[in-house]
Amino acid sequence: MGTFDDATLQAVGELIALGEQEGFAITFQPDEDGWTIGYMRGMSGGDLHSGYDLESTARGAVRPLLDLSAQYIANRRDRQR
């Protein structure tokens, strides 16, 4: 396996830190088309973003992660009513 450049490592690190902050584990799955980045929370999980290049895929997963976090917060708020 090759090494990753600084920009890729930064993008991946930022995504992992955001996932931790929002309460999600972040998964990275290489495949024949590039990368799929997903999430795990409790017993559930799913895909956030897929792409060829790991750096751009990690950056592309930020918005879906933030949207997912907002959805979890809204659902928790609705259950508390």
Jmol script that loads the backbone (N, CA, C; Angstrom):
load data "model"
ATOM      1  N   MET A   1       0.851  -1.180   0.000  1.00  0.00           N
ATOM      2  CA  MET A   1       0.000   0.000   0.000  1.00  0.00           C
ATOM      3  C   MET A   1       0.894   1.239   0.000  1.00  0.00           C
ATOM      4  N   GLY A   2       0.530   2.244  -0.748  1.00  0.00           N
ATOM      5  CA  GLY A   2       1.304   3.465  -0.847  1.00  0.00           C
ATOM      6  C   GLY A   2       1.105   4.388   0.338  1.00  0.00           C
ATOM      7  N   THR A   3       1.883   5.440   0.331  1.00  0.00           N
ATOM      8  CA  THR A   3       1.750   6.445   1.380  1.00  0.00           C
ATOM      9  C   THR A   3       0.809   7.543   0.898  1.00  0.00           C
ATOM     10  N   PHE A   4       0.299   8.305   1.840  1.00  0.00           N
ATOM     11  CA  PHE A   4      -0.639   9.389   1.520  1.00  0.00           C
ATOM     12  C   PHE A   4       0.052  10.729   1.731  1.00  0.00           C
ATOM     13  N   ASP A   5      -0.301  11.706   0.902  1.00  0.00           N
ATOM     14  CA  ASP A   5       0.288  13.037   1.044  1.00  0.00           C
ATOM     15  C   ASP A   5      -0.342  13.778   2.221  1.00  0.00           C
ATOM     16  N   ASP A   6       0.262  14.909   2.564  1.00  0.00           N
ATOM     17  CA  ASP A   6      -0.180  15.674   3.735  1.00  0.00           C
ATOM     18  C   ASP A   6      -1.627  16.147   3.612  1.00  0.00           C
ATOM     19  N   ALA A   7      -2.037  16.555   2.417  1.00  0.00           N
ATOM     20  CA  ALA A   7      -3.410  17.040   2.230  1.00  0.00           C
ATOM     21  C   ALA A   7      -4.420  15.925   2.480  1.00  0.00           C
ATOM     22  N   THR A   8      -4.099  14.714   2.040  1.00  0.00           N
ATOM     23  CA  THR A   8      -4.991  13.572   2.274  1.00  0.00           C
ATOM     24  C   THR A   8      -5.063  13.249   3.753  1.00  0.00           C
ATOM     25  N   LEU A   9      -3.907  13.209   4.402  1.00  0.00           N
ATOM     26  CA  LEU A   9      -3.883  12.913   5.838  1.00  0.00           C
ATOM     27  C   LEU A   9      -4.652  13.967   6.634  1.00  0.00           C
ATOM     28  N   GLN A  10      -4.544  15.224   6.227  1.00  0.00           N
ATOM     29  CA  GLN A  10      -5.274  16.294   6.907  1.00  0.00           C
ATOM     30  C   GLN A  10      -6.780  16.127   6.719  1.00  0.00           C
ATOM     31  N   ALA A  11      -7.216  15.842   5.508  1.00  0.00           N
ATOM     32  CA  ALA A  11      -8.645  15.666   5.228  1.00  0.00           C
ATOM     33  C   ALA A  11      -9.214  14.488   6.022  1.00  0.00           C
ATOM     34  N   VAL A  12      -8.476  13.386   6.056  1.00  0.00           N
ATOM     35  CA  VAL A  12      -8.916  12.204   6.798  1.00  0.00           C
ATOM     36  C   VAL A  12      -8.952  12.512   8.291  1.00  0.00           C
ATOM     37  N   GLY A  13      -7.924  13.153   8.806  1.00  0.00           N
ATOM     38  CA  GLY A  13      -7.882  13.511  10.230  1.00  0.00           C
ATOM     39  C   GLY A  13      -9.013  14.430  10.635  1.00  0.00           C
ATOM     40  N   GLU A  14      -9.301  15.423   9.805  1.00  0.00           N
ATOM     41  CA  GLU A  14     -10.396  16.345  10.096  1.00  0.00           C
ATOM     42  C   GLU A  14     -11.740  15.619  10.110  1.00  0.00           C
ATOM     43  N   LEU A  15     -11.921  14.684   9.181  1.00  0.00           N
ATOM     44  CA  LEU A  15     -13.175  13.934   9.123  1.00  0.00           C
ATOM     45  C   LEU A  15     -13.325  13.030  10.356  1.00  0.00           C
ATOM     46  N   ILE A  16     -12.253  12.368  10.748  1.00  0.00           N
ATOM     47  CA  ILE A  16     -12.305  11.520  11.947  1.00  0.00           C
ATOM     48  C   ILE A  16     -12.605  12.362  13.179  1.00  0.00           C
ATOM     49  N   ALA A  17     -11.966  13.523  13.304  1.00  0.00           N
ATOM     50  CA  ALA A  17     -12.209  14.413  14.447  1.00  0.00           C
ATOM     51  C   ALA A  17     -13.658  14.895  14.464  1.00  0.00           C
ATOM     52  N   LEU A  18     -14.194  15.259  13.304  1.00  0.00           N
ATOM     53  CA  LEU A  18     -15.588  15.695  13.230  1.00  0.00           C
ATOM     54  C   LEU A  18     -16.526  14.551  13.604  1.00  0.00           C
ATOM     55  N   GLY A  19     -16.228  13.360  13.108  1.00  0.00           N
ATOM     56  CA  GLY A  19     -17.047  12.205  13.459  1.00  0.00           C
ATOM     57  C   GLY A  19     -17.060  11.966  14.954  1.00  0.00           C
ATOM     58  N   GLU A  20     -15.899  12.056  15.581  1.00  0.00           N
ATOM     59  CA  GLU A  20     -15.818  11.872  17.030  1.00  0.00           C
ATOM     60  C   GLU A  20     -16.620  12.950  17.762  1.00  0.00           C
ATOM     61  N   GLN A  21     -16.485  14.173  17.311  1.00  0.00           N
ATOM     62  CA  GLN A  21     -17.219  15.293  17.910  1.00  0.00           C
ATOM     63  C   GLN A  21     -18.730  15.093  17.805  1.00  0.00           C
ATOM     64  N   GLU A  22     -19.179  14.553  16.682  1.00  0.00           N
ATOM     65  CA  GLU A  22     -20.607  14.374  16.441  1.00  0.00           C
ATOM     66  C   GLU A  22     -21.133  13.019  16.934  1.00  0.00           C
ATOM     67  N   GLY A  23     -20.242  12.139  17.418  1.00  0.00           N
ATOM     68  CA  GLY A  23     -20.660  10.857  17.967  1.00  0.00           C
ATOM     69  C   GLY A  23     -20.730   9.716  16.963  1.00  0.00           C
ATOM     70  N   PHE A  24     -19.962   9.793  15.892  1.00  0.00           N
ATOM     71  CA  PHE A  24     -19.951   8.767  14.856  1.00  0.00           C
ATOM     72  C   PHE A  24     -18.538   8.224  14.662  1.00  0.00           C
ATOM     73  N   ALA A  25     -18.422   6.934  14.481  1.00  0.00           N
ATOM     74  CA  ALA A  25     -17.159   6.351  14.026  1.00  0.00           C
ATOM     75  C   ALA A  25     -17.145   6.438  12.503  1.00  0.00           C
ATOM     76  N   ILE A  26     -15.992   6.704  11.946  1.00  0.00           N
ATOM     77  CA  ILE A  26     -15.866   6.847  10.494  1.00  0.00           C
ATOM     78  C   ILE A  26     -15.158   5.610   9.944  1.00  0.00           C
ATOM     79  N   THR A  27     -15.697   5.063   8.856  1.00  0.00           N
ATOM     80  CA  THR A  27     -15.111   3.886   8.230  1.00  0.00           C
ATOM     81  C   THR A  27     -14.571   4.248   6.852  1.00  0.00           C
ATOM     82  N   PHE A  28     -13.509   3.554   6.462  1.00  0.00           N
ATOM     83  CA  PHE A  28     -12.868   3.762   5.163  1.00  0.00           C
ATOM     84  C   PHE A  28     -12.746   2.410   4.487  1.00  0.00           C
ATOM     85  N   GLN A  29     -13.317   2.294   3.302  1.00  0.00           N
ATOM     86  CA  GLN A  29     -13.292   1.019   2.573  1.00  0.00           C
ATOM     87  C   GLN A  29     -12.735   1.243   1.175  1.00  0.00           C
ATOM     88  N   PRO A  30     -11.514   0.752   0.910  1.00  0.00           N
ATOM     89  CA  PRO A  30     -11.012   0.837  -0.470  1.00  0.00           C
ATOM     90  C   PRO A  30     -11.701  -0.214  -1.335  1.00  0.00           C
ATOM     91  N   ASP A  31     -11.930   0.118  -2.571  1.00  0.00           N
ATOM     92  CA  ASP A  31     -12.511  -0.839  -3.513  1.00  0.00           C
ATOM     93  C   ASP A  31     -11.943  -0.581  -4.906  1.00  0.00           C
ATOM     94  N   GLU A  32     -12.414  -1.318  -5.893  1.00  0.00           N
ATOM     95  CA  GLU A  32     -11.871  -1.188  -7.244  1.00  0.00           C
ATOM     96  C   GLU A  32     -12.127   0.181  -7.870  1.00  0.00           C
ATOM     97  N   ASP A  33     -13.101   0.919  -7.370  1.00  0.00           N
ATOM     98  CA  ASP A  33     -13.420   2.246  -7.907  1.00  0.00           C
ATOM     99  C   ASP A  33     -12.799   3.384  -7.109  1.00  0.00           C
ATOM    100  N   GLY A  34     -12.143   3.099  -5.996  1.00  0.00           N
ATOM    101  CA  GLY A  34     -11.545   4.137  -5.159  1.00  0.00           C
ATOM    102  C   GLY A  34     -11.817   3.880  -3.689  1.00  0.00           C
ATOM    103  N   TRP A  35     -12.640   4.738  -3.096  1.00  0.00           N
ATOM    104  CA  TRP A  35     -12.914   4.680  -1.665  1.00  0.00           C
ATOM    105  C   TRP A  35     -14.388   4.898  -1.373  1.00  0.00           C
ATOM    106  N   THR A  36     -14.866   4.237  -0.349  1.00  0.00           N
ATOM    107  CA  THR A  36     -16.174   4.531   0.223  1.00  0.00           C
ATOM    108  C   THR A  36     -15.956   4.853   1.687  1.00  0.00           C
ATOM    109  N   ILE A  37     -16.464   5.993   2.095  1.00  0.00           N
ATOM    110  CA  ILE A  37     -16.373   6.421   3.491  1.00  0.00           C
ATOM    111  C   ILE A  37     -17.760   6.301   4.093  1.00  0.00           C
ATOM    112  N   GLY A  38     -17.823   5.700   5.250  1.00  0.00           N
ATOM    113  CA  GLY A  38     -19.094   5.487   5.913  1.00  0.00           C
ATOM    114  C   GLY A  38     -19.039   5.878   7.374  1.00  0.00           C
ATOM    115  N   TYR A  39     -20.089   5.533   8.092  1.00  0.00           N
ATOM    116  CA  TYR A  39     -20.185   5.855   9.515  1.00  0.00           C
ATOM    117  C   TYR A  39     -20.751   4.663  10.268  1.00  0.00           C
ATOM    118  N   MET A  40     -20.473   4.642  11.545  1.00  0.00           N
ATOM    119  CA  MET A  40     -21.076   3.676  12.466  1.00  0.00           C
ATOM    120  C   MET A  40     -21.527   4.463  13.693  1.00  0.00           C
ATOM    121  N   ARG A  41     -22.689   4.090  14.194  1.00  0.00           N
ATOM    122  CA  ARG A  41     -23.178   4.671  15.439  1.00  0.00           C
ATOM    123  C   ARG A  41     -24.045   3.610  16.090  1.00  0.00           C
ATOM    124  N   GLY A  42     -23.608   3.136  17.243  1.00  0.00           N
ATOM    125  CA  GLY A  42     -24.323   2.042  17.877  1.00  0.00           C
ATOM    126  C   GLY A  42     -24.271   0.816  16.984  1.00  0.00           C
ATOM    127  N   MET A  43     -25.418   0.245  16.720  1.00  0.00           N
ATOM    128  CA  MET A  43     -25.492  -0.945  15.872  1.00  0.00           C
ATOM    129  C   MET A  43     -25.837  -0.610  14.424  1.00  0.00           C
ATOM    130  N   SER A  44     -25.891   0.672  14.092  1.00  0.00           N
ATOM    131  CA  SER A  44     -26.249   1.042  12.718  1.00  0.00           C
ATOM    132  C   SER A  44     -25.076   1.744  12.035  1.00  0.00           C
ATOM    133  N   GLY A  45     -25.190   1.853  10.745  1.00  0.00           N
ATOM    134  CA  GLY A  45     -24.164   2.517   9.969  1.00  0.00           C
ATOM    135  C   GLY A  45     -24.590   2.616   8.517  1.00  0.00           C
ATOM    136  N   GLY A  46     -23.757   3.217   7.723  1.00  0.00           N
ATOM    137  CA  GLY A  46     -24.058   3.368   6.310  1.00  0.00           C
ATOM    138  C   GLY A  46     -22.970   4.133   5.598  1.00  0.00           C
ATOM    139  N   ASP A  47     -23.173   4.382   4.334  1.00  0.00           N
ATOM    140  CA  ASP A  47     -22.198   5.107   3.522  1.00  0.00           C
ATOM    141  C   ASP A  47     -22.469   6.597   3.577  1.00  0.00           C
ATOM    142  N   LEU A  48     -21.381   7.371   3.571  1.00  0.00           N
ATOM    143  CA  LEU A  48     -21.476   8.824   3.498  1.00  0.00           C
ATOM    144  C   LEU A  48     -21.135   9.343   2.106  1.00  0.00           C
ATOM    145  N   HIS A  49     -20.045   8.802   1.536  1.00  0.00           N
ATOM    146  CA  HIS A  49     -19.587   9.332   0.249  1.00  0.00           C
ATOM    147  C   HIS A  49     -18.624   8.337  -0.393  1.00  0.00           C
ATOM    148  N   SER A  50     -18.655   8.252  -1.714  1.00  0.00           N
ATOM    149  CA  SER A  50     -17.731   7.407  -2.468  1.00  0.00           C
ATOM    150  C   SER A  50     -17.022   8.239  -3.517  1.00  0.00           C
ATOM    151  N   GLY A  51     -15.778   7.884  -3.808  1.00  0.00           N
ATOM    152  CA  GLY A  51     -15.029   8.584  -4.829  1.00  0.00           C
ATOM    153  C   GLY A  51     -13.730   7.880  -5.139  1.00  0.00           C
ATOM    154  N   TYR A  52     -13.033   8.370  -6.130  1.00  0.00           N
ATOM    155  CA  TYR A  52     -11.797   7.739  -6.564  1.00  0.00           C
ATOM    156  C   TYR A  52     -10.627   8.113  -5.662  1.00  0.00           C
ATOM    157  N   ASP A  53     -10.511   9.375  -5.321  1.00  0.00           N
ATOM    158  CA  ASP A  53      -9.387   9.920  -4.568  1.00  0.00           C
ATOM    159  C   ASP A  53      -9.768  10.035  -3.092  1.00  0.00           C
ATOM    160  N   LEU A  54      -8.921   9.537  -2.192  1.00  0.00           N
ATOM    161  CA  LEU A  54      -9.259   9.539  -0.769  1.00  0.00           C
ATOM    162  C   LEU A  54      -9.433  10.949  -0.222  1.00  0.00           C
ATOM    163  N   GLU A  55      -8.573  11.883  -0.605  1.00  0.00           N
ATOM    164  CA  GLU A  55      -8.693  13.253  -0.086  1.00  0.00           C
ATOM    165  C   GLU A  55     -10.032  13.872  -0.457  1.00  0.00           C
ATOM    166  N   SER A  56     -10.382  13.846  -1.731  1.00  0.00           N
ATOM    167  CA  SER A  56     -11.645  14.467  -2.151  1.00  0.00           C
ATOM    168  C   SER A  56     -12.847  13.696  -1.602  1.00  0.00           C
ATOM    169  N   THR A  57     -12.715  12.388  -1.436  1.00  0.00           N
ATOM    170  CA  THR A  57     -13.799  11.602  -0.866  1.00  0.00           C
ATOM    171  C   THR A  57     -14.004  11.973   0.597  1.00  0.00           C
ATOM    172  N   ALA A  58     -12.904  12.148   1.340  1.00  0.00           N
ATOM    173  CA  ALA A  58     -13.009  12.559   2.743  1.00  0.00           C
ATOM    174  C   ALA A  58     -13.642  13.947   2.851  1.00  0.00           C
ATOM    175  N   ARG A  59     -13.223  14.858   2.003  1.00  0.00           N
ATOM    176  CA  ARG A  59     -13.812  16.211   2.035  1.00  0.00           C
ATOM    177  C   ARG A  59     -15.289  16.171   1.629  1.00  0.00           C
ATOM    178  N   GLY A  60     -15.625  15.286   0.685  1.00  0.00           N
ATOM    179  CA  GLY A  60     -17.013  15.148   0.254  1.00  0.00           C
ATOM    180  C   GLY A  60     -17.912  14.499   1.284  1.00  0.00           C
ATOM    181  N   ALA A  61     -17.337  13.797   2.255  1.00  0.00           N
ATOM    182  CA  ALA A  61     -18.131  13.132   3.293  1.00  0.00           C
ATOM    183  C   ALA A  61     -18.521  14.067   4.430  1.00  0.00           C
ATOM    184  N   VAL A  62     -17.925  15.255   4.488  1.00  0.00           N
ATOM    185  CA  VAL A  62     -18.197  16.182   5.596  1.00  0.00           C
ATOM    186  C   VAL A  62     -19.657  16.615   5.605  1.00  0.00           C
ATOM    187  N   ARG A  63     -20.182  17.087   4.503  1.00  0.00           N
ATOM    188  CA  ARG A  63     -21.571  17.575   4.453  1.00  0.00           C
ATOM    189  C   ARG A  63     -22.564  16.469   4.792  1.00  0.00           C
ATOM    190  N   PRO A  64     -22.458  15.271   4.201  1.00  0.00           N
ATOM    191  CA  PRO A  64     -23.395  14.208   4.587  1.00  0.00           C
ATOM    192  C   PRO A  64     -23.304  13.858   6.080  1.00  0.00           C
ATOM    193  N   LEU A  65     -22.090  13.919   6.651  1.00  0.00           N
ATOM    194  CA  LEU A  65     -21.941  13.645   8.081  1.00  0.00           C
ATOM    195  C   LEU A  65     -22.638  14.708   8.915  1.00  0.00           C
ATOM    196  N   LEU A  66     -22.466  15.962   8.558  1.00  0.00           N
ATOM    197  CA  LEU A  66     -23.138  17.042   9.287  1.00  0.00           C
ATOM    198  C   LEU A  66     -24.657  16.945   9.141  1.00  0.00           C
ATOM    199  N   ASP A  67     -25.132  16.608   7.955  1.00  0.00           N
ATOM    200  CA  ASP A  67     -26.572  16.435   7.742  1.00  0.00           C
ATOM    201  C   ASP A  67     -27.106  15.272   8.579  1.00  0.00           C
ATOM    202  N   LEU A  68     -26.365  14.185   8.625  1.00  0.00           N
ATOM    203  CA  LEU A  68     -26.766  13.024   9.415  1.00  0.00           C
ATOM    204  C   LEU A  68     -26.809  13.365  10.900  1.00  0.00           C
ATOM    205  N   SER A  69     -25.822  14.096  11.367  1.00  0.00           N
ATOM    206  CA  SER A  69     -25.792  14.508  12.767  1.00  0.00           C
ATOM    207  C   SER A  69     -26.994  15.381  13.103  1.00  0.00           C
ATOM    208  N   ALA A  70     -27.317  16.315  12.228  1.00  0.00           N
ATOM    209  CA  ALA A  70     -28.486  17.180  12.452  1.00  0.00           C
ATOM    210  C   ALA A  70     -29.766  16.359  12.498  1.00  0.00           C
ATOM    211  N   GLN A  71     -29.847  15.336  11.659  1.00  0.00           N
ATOM    212  CA  GLN A  71     -31.023  14.460  11.656  1.00  0.00           C
ATOM    213  C   GLN A  71     -31.131  13.692  12.976  1.00  0.00           C
ATOM    214  N   TYR A  72     -30.018  13.171  13.480  1.00  0.00           N
ATOM    215  CA  TYR A  72     -30.020  12.472  14.767  1.00  0.00           C
ATOM    216  C   TYR A  72     -30.462  13.403  15.894  1.00  0.00           C
ATOM    217  N   ILE A  73     -29.971  14.646  15.881  1.00  0.00           N
ATOM    218  CA  ILE A  73     -30.337  15.616  16.908  1.00  0.00           C
ATOM    219  C   ILE A  73     -31.830  15.930  16.832  1.00  0.00           C
ATOM    220  N   ALA A  74     -32.342  16.149  15.631  1.00  0.00           N
ATOM    221  CA  ALA A  74     -33.774  16.443  15.460  1.00  0.00           C
ATOM    222  C   ALA A  74     -34.632  15.263  15.916  1.00  0.00           C
ATOM    223  N   ASN A  75     -34.222  14.042  15.562  1.00  0.00           N
ATOM    224  CA  ASN A  75     -34.975  12.869  15.989  1.00  0.00           C
ATOM    225  C   ASN A  75     -34.981  12.723  17.504  1.00  0.00           C
ATOM    226  N   ARG A  76     -33.852  12.973  18.144  1.00  0.00           N
ATOM    227  CA  ARG A  76     -33.785  12.891  19.605  1.00  0.00           C
ATOM    228  C   ARG A  76     -34.704  13.947  20.243  1.00  0.00           C
ATOM    229  N   ARG A  77     -34.700  15.134  19.682  1.00  0.00           N
ATOM    230  CA  ARG A  77     -35.543  16.216  20.186  1.00  0.00           C
ATOM    231  C   ARG A  77     -37.018  15.852  20.047  1.00  0.00           C
ATOM    232  N   ASP A  78     -37.394  15.256  18.905  1.00  0.00           N
ATOM    233  CA  ASP A  78     -38.785  14.860  18.675  1.00  0.00           C
ATOM    234  C   ASP A  78     -39.223  13.772  19.647  1.00  0.00           C
ATOM    235  N   ARG A  79     -38.319  12.847  19.973  1.00  0.00           N
ATOM    236  CA  ARG A  79     -38.660  11.768  20.919  1.00  0.00           C
ATOM    237  C   ARG A  79     -38.835  12.297  22.333  1.00  0.00           C
ATOM    238  N   GLN A  80     -38.190  13.388  22.661  1.00  0.00           N
ATOM    239  CA  GLN A  80     -38.272  13.948  24.006  1.00  0.00           C
ATOM    240  C   GLN A  80     -39.521  14.778  24.224  1.00  0.00           C
ATOM    241  N   ARG A  81     -40.246  15.036  23.191  1.00  0.00           N
ATOM    242  CA  ARG A  81     -41.472  15.852  23.319  1.00  0.00           C
ATOM    243  C   ARG A  81     -42.613  15.039  23.832  1.00  0.00           C
TER     244      ARG A  81
END
end "model"
wireframe off; spacefill off
backbone 0.3
color backbone group
